[in-house]
Amino acid sequence: MIKHIKITLGDFKDFQVKHDFDDANLLNMIAPVATMASKVKDMPSDCY
């Protein structure tokens, strides 16, 4: 599991370098997704 996490983090850093993102830009991109995911997680299953 730890090896998988390290590989993922390495891929993430490569992505960051290739697309010239700094940490702030990535956080701005990720934050809305995290918010949406947390709202969906708390949503009742019978809600359409």
C-alpha positions in Angstrom: 0.0 0.0 0.0 2.8 2.4 0.9 4.5 1.7 -2.4 1.3 2.4 -4.3 1.0 5.8 -2.4 4.6 6.7 -3.2 4.1 5.8 -6.9 0.9 7.9 -7.0 2.6 10.9 -5.3 5.5 10.5 -7.9 3.0 10.6 -10.7 1.3 13.6 -9.1 4.6 15.5 -9.0 5.3 14.6 -12.6 1.9 15.9 -13.6 2.6 19.1 -11.5 5.9 19.7 -13.3 4.5 18.9 -16.8 1.6 21.3 -16.4 3.5 24.0 -14.5 1.1 23.9 -11.5 2.2 25.1 -8.1 0.6 23.8 -4.9 -1.8 26.7 -4.6 -3.2 26.2 -8.1 -3.7 22.5 -7.4 -5.5 23.2 -4.1 -7.8 25.6 -5.9 -8.7 22.9 -8.4 -9.1 20.2 -5.9 -11.1 22.0 -3.2 -14.4 22.2 -5.1 -14.2 18.5 -5.9 -13.6 17.7 -2.2 -16.5 19.9 -1.2 -18.8 18.2 -3.7 -17.7 14.7 -2.7 -18.4 15.4 0.9 -21.9 16.7 0.1 -22.7 13.6 -2.0 -21.4 11.4 0.8 -23.9 12.9 3.2 -26.8 12.8 0.8 -29.5 10.2 1.5 -29.6 7.4 -1.0 -33.3 8.0 -1.9 -32.6 11.6 -3.0 -33.0 12.2 -6.7 
